[in-house]
Each structure stands twice: as structure tokens, then as C-alpha cells.
């Protein structure tokens, strides 16, 4: 009598699986446990789990969605018990807190029409709602440190000190450039060399916005080397496609170019709610 099996069709021999194998033997993730999720599934899948301790360049044009994505990531990383060092010459701590307030309101109530003054008025009139917001934002506000333009030595000292007791991520929101300003090639080279050293020395993820002129942006988009050489300095590039939204929210397409991932070029689609700096999977 033929022995009964669980398979309706004969299985081909698998050379990678010999006999009974416990998954405990494979309970090693080879660095994946070091990755920091973005809370955007499409992006995390493309990045094989999230952000790694390396340098990421968020490349785009003036006044696009990169700043809003940094706000999203800062909140997510802070929520995951990372200390976020947020370097910006574009925004004040109060403006960043206002954007976190808008995000919190949208996540709780999905109200597209709410504004900061409206939310503050509601918080003043409702102790219950105020308590809820304070609970939601407490850890996030404690874990995000906003700086303007610290020196390299001061920045390294701050990162070193924080790394003694906690995990750290570095976010840089670069000031927008204008067409009349020439590209400072030496600046980009020095900046990303320094960021690469910081990422390797302290084992911290580093994400920086990079604003390129139209010609350089188009060159990178087509897959050719740029004059500024950003593709040589960054481990992974998020290239923000130019959006022409008809309605809000709208779909944002991001091209991912990576030297460290197995798939070197990928596309990710995200839905963006511009009034609340809020992203979700498309």
C-alpha cells in the first residue's frame, strides 16, 4: 500500500532543505534587526525592513514633499525610542511641533479641514482631548532634538553622548536653493564625506535632503552620473518624482536607487496628505 502524504503532487527534492529543520537555526537576521521601520509598508519592503545605519539622500526640487517626509520619519523614529537629531535651517521648533500636532489630530480623527488654531482651541475647551494629545505626543517631543547648524565637532559630540544610552538617527533638512545660485561641488563632497563617517563611526542612520537644479535632477532621473556626484556619496537615494496633484490627497512616486540593496532600482508609491504632513501606503 502506497504511503499517504500531505501533498497531492510529488514534491521535487529541495537541496536547501534536508530532512526536518528547525527554524531556530535560521533565527539570525544578518543585520535586519538593525533596521529602523518607517511605518510605510511599501517603503519598508523596498528597503528590506527599513532604514539601515548608512547615508540616505532625499533628492528633489524646491518646495516638494521631502520636508514633510522628514517630519513623518522623525515622529516614527522617536516613537520607536530613537533619539532624533533634526538639523534644519528651514523650520523652527515651534513649526515642527505644530506639524506634529496636525499629524496627531489627523491620525486620531481623520479630519482633513483641521488647522493648528482650531486644534488648540479644542484642546483648551476639552481637558479629555488635551490629555489624549499630551499622551500621544509626550515621548515624541522628548526624543526629537532640533538644531540649526552645529559645527561638525559639536554634532559628533552630541551623537556620541546620546549613543551611550540610546539609539540615534540623524535627519538633515537642507535649505532650498535657487536657480541663480551655482552648485557648490566641494560643499556636497565635504558634507557627504562627513555624513558617511558619522554613519559608520556611530552606526547611526543618516538622512539628508538634497535639492538639485533642474538639469542635474533630470540627469539623475535618467540614470546618468551627475556633475555633483550625489550618486557616489550616498548609499541610497530617494528620488522624488515631480508631482502635479489634481486633488488632495495625492499619490507621490519615489524612485529608490541603492548601492547596498540587492535590487538597485525600485519605485515606491505613497499617498500624501499635504495639509497634515501625513503619508500612507498608496
Backbone torsions as a table, in degrees:
resi	resn	phi	psi	omega
1	UNK	NA	132.2	-178.3
2	UNK	-71.0	134.9	-178.6
3	UNK	-69.1	134.0	-179.4
4	UNK	-77.9	138.0	177.8
5	UNK	-122.7	171.7	178.0
6	UNK	-82.2	-8.9	-174.4
7	UNK	-103.6	135.8	178.5
8	UNK	-77.9	-25.6	177.8
9	UNK	-120.6	146.1	177.4
10	UNK	-59.3	134.6	179.0
11	UNK	-89.2	141.1	175.6
12	UNK	-74.8	149.0	179.2
13	UNK	-64.1	132.9	179.1
14	UNK	-105.4	111.4	-177.3
15	UNK	-66.1	-19.0	-179.2
16	UNK	-87.4	-2.8	-177.4
17	UNK	-136.3	105.7	-176.8
18	UNK	-110.6	108.2	178.2
19	UNK	69.5	-155.5	-179.6
20	UNK	-81.0	123.1	-175.6
21	UNK	-125.6	124.5	176.8
22	UNK	-78.8	136.0	176.9
23	UNK	-67.8	-13.5	176.7
24	UNK	-59.9	-28.2	178.4
25	UNK	-67.4	-19.0	-177.0
26	UNK	-110.4	14.9	-178.1
27	UNK	-81.5	51.6	175.8
28	UNK	-138.0	124.5	-170.3
29	UNK	-101.9	6.3	174.8
30	UNK	48.9	49.6	174.8
31	UNK	97.9	-14.5	-179.0
32	UNK	-63.1	-28.2	179.9
33	UNK	-70.1	-13.8	176.2
34	UNK	-84.0	-8.5	-175.1
35	UNK	-80.8	146.8	-174.9
36	UNK	-110.6	112.6	-176.9
37	UNK	-66.3	147.6	179.2
38	UNK	-94.4	-7.8	-174.6
39	UNK	68.6	19.4	172.0
40	UNK	-122.7	104.8	-170.4
41	UNK	-57.6	-43.1	-179.1
42	UNK	-59.9	-41.4	-179.6
43	UNK	-71.5	-41.9	-179.5
44	UNK	-64.9	-37.5	177.4
45	UNK	-63.4	-45.0	179.8
46	UNK	-63.2	-32.9	-177.9
47	UNK	-92.8	10.4	179.1
48	UNK	56.8	44.0	174.3
49	UNK	120.8	-20.9	179.1
50	UNK	140.8	-157.5	-176.1
51	UNK	-84.8	132.7	-179.1
52	UNK	-103.9	168.4	177.3
53	UNK	-73.6	74.0	179.0
54	UNK	-151.2	-172.9	-174.3
55	UNK	-102.7	127.4	177.9
56	UNK	-116.5	133.0	176.2
57	UNK	-111.0	122.2	176.7
58	UNK	-95.2	98.7	-170.1
59	UNK	-99.8	135.0	178.0
60	UNK	-168.7	-159.0	179.0
61	UNK	-110.2	172.4	-178.6
62	UNK	-57.4	138.3	169.8
63	UNK	61.5	39.4	175.1
64	UNK	-100.1	-155.8	-170.2
65	UNK	-90.7	3.8	-174.9
66	UNK	-64.4	-40.3	179.3
67	UNK	-61.3	-43.1	180.0
68	UNK	-64.1	-36.9	178.4
69	UNK	-66.9	-35.9	176.0
70	UNK	-62.5	-39.5	177.0
71	UNK	-61.7	-44.9	177.8
72	UNK	-58.8	-47.4	-176.9
73	UNK	-68.0	-39.0	178.7
74	UNK	-58.6	-45.3	179.3
75	UNK	-64.0	-45.7	-178.0
76	UNK	-63.3	-45.2	-179.0
77	UNK	-65.8	-41.3	178.5
78	UNK	-64.0	-37.7	177.8
79	UNK	-64.3	-29.2	179.1
80	UNK	-89.0	20.1	174.3
81	UNK	71.6	20.7	170.6
82	UNK	-88.1	144.6	166.9
83	UNK	-83.7	122.3	-177.2
84	UNK	-102.3	117.2	171.5
85	UNK	-94.0	113.8	-173.5
86	UNK	-110.1	104.2	179.9
87	UNK	-94.2	123.6	-178.0
88	UNK	-149.2	138.6	170.4
89	UNK	-110.0	6.8	-177.1
90	UNK	-102.9	-27.0	-168.3
91	UNK	-132.1	151.8	175.6
92	UNK	-95.8	159.3	175.1
93	UNK	-55.4	-35.8	179.9
94	UNK	-65.8	-41.8	178.7
95	UNK	-65.3	-39.0	178.3
96	UNK	-64.5	-41.5	178.1
97	UNK	-64.2	-37.3	177.3
98	UNK	-62.1	-39.2	179.5
99	UNK	-69.1	-37.1	175.1
100	UNK	-65.5	-34.7	176.9
101	UNK	-64.6	-43.9	177.8
102	UNK	-63.3	-41.7	178.5
103	UNK	-62.9	-42.6	-180.0
104	UNK	-62.1	-44.0	179.6
105	UNK	-62.6	-41.8	-178.6
106	UNK	-67.7	-40.6	179.5
107	UNK	-64.1	-34.4	-178.2
108	UNK	-81.1	-39.2	-169.0
109	UNK	-124.1	-8.6	179.9
110	UNK	52.8	41.4	-179.8
111	UNK	-99.7	105.2	-176.9
112	UNK	-69.8	-22.2	-172.6
113	UNK	-93.6	-3.3	-176.5
114	UNK	-69.6	147.7	176.9
115	UNK	-126.1	167.2	-179.5
116	UNK	-60.3	-48.5	177.6
117	UNK	-58.3	-38.3	179.4
118	UNK	-64.7	-43.5	-179.7
119	UNK	-64.7	-44.9	-179.4
120	UNK	-62.1	-38.2	178.0
121	UNK	-64.5	-41.2	179.0
122	UNK	-66.6	-37.2	179.7
123	UNK	-66.5	-36.7	179.3
124	UNK	-68.4	-31.1	-176.9
125	UNK	-92.8	-8.0	-177.5
126	UNK	-132.5	97.4	177.5
127	UNK	-57.9	-33.9	-179.7
128	UNK	-65.1	-44.8	179.2
129	UNK	-68.2	-37.9	178.2
130	UNK	-62.1	-42.1	178.5
131	UNK	-63.1	-39.1	179.3
132	UNK	-64.1	-44.8	180.0
133	UNK	-65.5	-41.8	178.9
134	UNK	-60.9	-39.0	179.0
135	UNK	-66.3	-41.5	-178.6
136	UNK	-67.8	-36.3	-170.7
137	UNK	-100.8	-7.0	-173.1
138	UNK	-61.0	-56.9	-176.4
139	UNK	-63.6	-37.1	-179.6
140	UNK	-63.1	-47.2	-178.9
141	UNK	-66.1	-31.5	179.3
142	UNK	-72.7	-27.4	-172.9
143	UNK	-99.1	-2.6	178.7
144	UNK	-107.3	124.2	179.1
145	UNK	-113.4	118.9	-178.5
146	UNK	-98.8	126.8	177.4
147	UNK	-126.1	158.6	178.0
148	UNK	-89.8	-88.2	179.9
149	UNK	-136.6	75.3	179.8
150	UNK	-70.8	156.4	175.5
151	UNK	-67.5	160.6	-179.6
152	UNK	-59.2	-41.9	-178.6
153	UNK	-67.3	-39.4	178.9
154	UNK	-67.2	-39.6	178.2
155	UNK	-63.5	-46.2	179.6
156	UNK	-62.8	-37.9	178.1
157	UNK	-64.3	-42.3	179.1
158	UNK	-64.8	-44.7	-180.0
159	UNK	-62.8	-45.1	-179.4
160	UNK	-59.0	-43.4	-179.3
161	UNK	-64.9	-44.5	-179.4
162	UNK	-67.3	-36.1	-178.8
163	UNK	-65.7	-17.4	178.7
164	UNK	-66.7	-29.9	-174.4
165	UNK	-124.2	-9.6	-175.1
166	UNK	-155.6	174.2	176.1
167	UNK	-88.8	148.0	-172.1
168	UNK	-132.8	144.7	170.7
169	UNK	-133.7	143.0	-177.6
170	UNK	-113.0	124.9	177.8
171	UNK	-118.8	133.1	178.9
172	UNK	-123.8	121.0	178.2
173	UNK	-104.0	97.6	-173.9
174	UNK	-71.5	145.9	178.4
175	UNK	-67.0	135.9	177.9
176	UNK	-59.1	145.9	176.3
177	UNK	-105.6	167.8	-177.4
178	UNK	-125.2	154.8	-173.2
179	UNK	-56.3	-28.5	-176.5
180	UNK	-76.4	-14.0	-177.6
181	UNK	-87.9	126.1	177.6
182	UNK	-70.6	155.3	178.4
183	UNK	-74.4	130.0	177.2
184	UNK	-94.4	92.9	-175.4
185	UNK	-63.5	-38.7	-179.3
186	UNK	-64.7	-36.7	178.8
187	UNK	-60.6	-48.3	-179.0
188	UNK	-63.3	-41.2	-179.5
189	UNK	-62.8	-48.5	-179.5
190	UNK	-65.2	-41.7	-177.7
191	UNK	-61.5	-50.4	-174.7
192	UNK	-77.2	-25.9	171.1
193	UNK	-63.5	-43.2	178.5
194	UNK	-64.5	-42.6	-179.6
195	UNK	-65.4	-37.7	178.7
196	UNK	-64.8	-40.4	177.7
197	UNK	-63.6	-42.5	179.3
198	UNK	-62.9	-45.5	-179.3
199	UNK	-61.0	-42.4	-177.9
200	UNK	-75.8	-42.1	-176.0
201	UNK	-68.0	-42.8	-175.0
202	UNK	-103.1	-1.4	-179.2
203	UNK	55.9	49.1	-179.1
204	UNK	-119.2	143.7	171.7
205	UNK	-70.2	140.5	178.3
206	UNK	-128.4	123.1	178.6
207	UNK	-124.0	127.4	-178.1
208	UNK	-133.6	135.7	171.6
209	UNK	-74.4	146.4	176.7
210	UNK	-136.9	121.2	-179.5
211	UNK	-102.2	118.7	-178.0
212	UNK	-108.3	148.7	172.1
213	UNK	-62.1	162.9	-174.4
214	UNK	-54.9	-44.5	-177.0
215	UNK	-65.1	-45.4	179.9
216	UNK	-66.4	-39.2	177.7
217	UNK	-60.8	-46.1	179.5
218	UNK	-63.0	-38.1	178.0
219	UNK	-62.0	-45.4	179.6
220	UNK	-66.0	-40.4	-179.9
221	UNK	-61.4	-35.5	-179.4
222	UNK	-82.0	-4.4	175.7
223	UNK	90.8	15.4	-179.9
224	UNK	-101.8	157.0	178.8
225	UNK	-64.9	139.6	178.1
226	UNK	-91.7	159.3	176.7
227	UNK	-66.1	-35.6	-178.4
228	UNK	-76.1	-19.7	175.2
229	UNK	73.5	29.1	-176.9
230	UNK	-61.4	-29.9	-180.0
231	UNK	-68.0	-19.0	178.1
232	UNK	-86.6	-27.1	-173.9
233	UNK	-89.3	-37.7	-175.6
234	UNK	-91.4	144.4	175.0
235	UNK	-73.4	-39.7	180.0
236	UNK	-138.5	138.1	179.8
237	UNK	-115.4	129.9	168.2
238	UNK	-100.0	112.1	-179.1
239	UNK	-100.8	111.5	-176.9
240	UNK	-82.1	118.3	178.9
241	UNK	-70.6	142.9	178.9
242	UNK	-65.6	124.8	-176.0
243	UNK	-103.3	143.8	172.6
244	UNK	-125.8	74.0	-174.5
245	UNK	-66.1	135.7	175.0
246	UNK	-94.5	-41.0	178.4
247	UNK	-124.8	165.8	171.7
248	UNK	-120.4	141.1	-5.6
249	UNK	-67.8	168.6	-179.4
250	UNK	-139.0	164.3	-177.4
251	UNK	-88.1	131.3	178.5
252	UNK	-111.7	128.8	178.7
253	UNK	-102.5	130.2	-179.2
254	UNK	-121.7	125.5	176.1
255	UNK	-93.4	128.4	-178.2
256	UNK	-108.7	121.0	177.2
257	UNK	-115.1	123.0	-173.2
258	UNK	-135.6	141.9	173.7
259	UNK	-94.5	-14.6	-172.8
260	UNK	-109.4	-17.0	178.7
261	UNK	-87.8	156.3	-179.6
262	UNK	-67.1	-34.6	175.6
263	UNK	-98.2	116.6	-169.8
264	UNK	-79.6	-21.7	-179.0
265	UNK	-141.2	125.0	-179.0
266	UNK	-141.9	163.1	175.1
267	UNK	-123.2	137.5	178.4
268	UNK	-127.5	136.6	178.0
269	UNK	-111.3	130.2	178.8
270	UNK	-126.4	146.5	172.9
271	UNK	-94.1	129.5	-174.8
272	UNK	-117.6	130.6	175.3
273	UNK	-105.8	97.1	-169.8
274	UNK	-66.0	-28.9	-177.8
275	UNK	-71.8	-16.5	-175.6
276	UNK	-128.5	14.5	179.9
277	UNK	49.1	41.3	-172.4
278	UNK	-116.2	133.0	178.8
279	UNK	-118.4	150.3	171.1
280	UNK	-151.3	167.9	180.0
281	UNK	-65.0	138.5	178.9
282	UNK	-79.3	NA	NA
